[in-house]
Amino acid sequence: MNIEEKWHKKMDELTHEADMLLMVMNDALKVYQDNDEICAISYLSEIIRKKFDEIRNLF
């Protein structure tokens, strides 16, 4: 495996881990969805999760 393949594999792993962490955080925040501040955080975490998904799709 050359350096580029290793880099792609590592980036895929890191973005996948970040995506999973954001999904867990978003699920935990849904418990408090009546709180407007929590809803904003949940909304932003979903945007971040989608961006990580787009990054992963590049690899």
N, C-alpha and C positions, 0 to 999 in steps of 0.2 A: 504494500500500500504506500503510495507516494505521499508527499507532504500535502498536496492539494486535497487528496481524498481524505486524509486524516483531519484536515481543517474543516471540510464539509461535514464529516461525520460528527466532529465535536460541536460545530455550530448547530447541527440538527439536534443533538442531545441537549444542549443548553437551552435552545428555544423550546424544545418539548418540555423540559423541566419547568421552565418559566411559565409556559402555557398551563401546565397541570397545577402549579401553585396558584395561579390567578383563578382557575376554575374553582379550586377549593376555597379560596378567599371569597369569591363571588357567592358561592353556595352558603358560606357562613354568614355573609352580610344579608342574605335574603331573609334571615330570621328577624332582622331589624328593619325591614323595608318600610315600615310606617314612619321612620325617622328620615326627614328630607336630606339631612347631611349624609346619611348612610346610603341613600339612593344615589346620590351624586357619585360617591366613591364606587359603588357597584357599577354604575354606568361607565365610569372611566376605566375600571378594571376590565370590563367587557371589551371596550375599545382596544385596550392594550393586548388582551388575549387574542383578538382578531388580527392585530398587527403581527404578533408572534406567529400566528398561523400562516399569514402571508409570507413571512420570512422563511418559515419551514418549507413552504411550497416551492420556494426558489431552489431548494436543495433536493 
